[in-house]
Amino acid sequence: MKHRVILSPDAKADFRSALQWYQRIDPDVASEFSREALHILHRIEQFPYSFPLRTNSIRQAVLMRFPFYIYFSLNIDVVSVIAIVHQRRADIFQLV
């Protein structure tokens, strides 16, 4: 079953911020980051239950090449992406 993925305004801002940071370093790396994030979002859309729970209702996906977590919740057929957080900032993020 395919789920509809919705990014919160904060998650969109997180993604844009990370993308801009990588863009300043190397446009090719920024492109790779974008591709990997979109790939993980597609996997979340397809198989949201395959990602571990971090709290009672929040799940965590890990990007493989980049040090970022994607936090999301699931409500029947809608996936709500709450944040896209650098792993070093995950302790600041109150979900873990």
N, C-alpha and C positions, 0 to 999 in steps of 0.2 A: 504494500500500500504506500502510495506516495503522499507525503505530508506537505502542506504549504508552509514555507519558511518565511517568517517575517522578522526583519531586523529592527530592533528598537532604535530610537534616535541616538541613544548612547552607543550602541553597537556600531551604527553607521559612522559616528564620529571617531570611534576607536579604529575602525578599518581605515578611514581616510587619513587619520593621523599617522598610523603605521606605514601606510602606502607612501605618504609624503616624505616620511623619514627615509625610507628605502630609496625613494626617487632621488633624494639629495645625494645619496651614496653612489647609486648606480641604477640607471633606468632598467637595465636587464634584470637586476635583482628585484626591483619593484614589480616587474612583470611576473617573475617567478612567484613572489609572495602572493600577488593577486590570484594567479592561477591555482596555487595550492589552497588558499583560503576558499576559493570558489569550489574546488574539488571536495574539500571537507564539508562545505555547506551542502553540496549535492549528496554526499554520503549520509549526512544528517537527515536530509529530505527523504532518502530512500530507507534508511535503517536507524531511526532515532533511538531505538531501544538497545542498540549495540554499544552505546556509549555509557560509561559508568556514572552512577549517581554520586554527586558530591554532597548533597543535602537530601532531604526527603523528596524534593521536587526538581532540583537543578542538576542537569547533566553536564559533563565536561568532555569536549573533544580536544585533541592535541594535534597541532600541526606538526608534521614530521621534520621538515627542513628548517623551519623557523620557530623560535621559542615563544609561541603564543598558544593560549587556551581559548576555546570558544565555549562560553557558558550559555546553556539554553534550557528552556522548560518545554514541556509537551502537554498539550491539551487536546485530546481526541485526534483530530487530523491537522492541527496547527502547531508548528514549532515556533516558539518565540525566542529569538536570539537576544540575550540580555547584554552580553559584553564580549569583546574580543580583547583579551588582556595579555600583555607580555608576562612571561613566567616569573620574572623578577618582581613584578608588581602584584602577583596573585595573592601574596600574603596581605596586601593592602585591601584587596577585594574581599569583602566579607563572606563570600560563599564557601571558601575552602577552610 
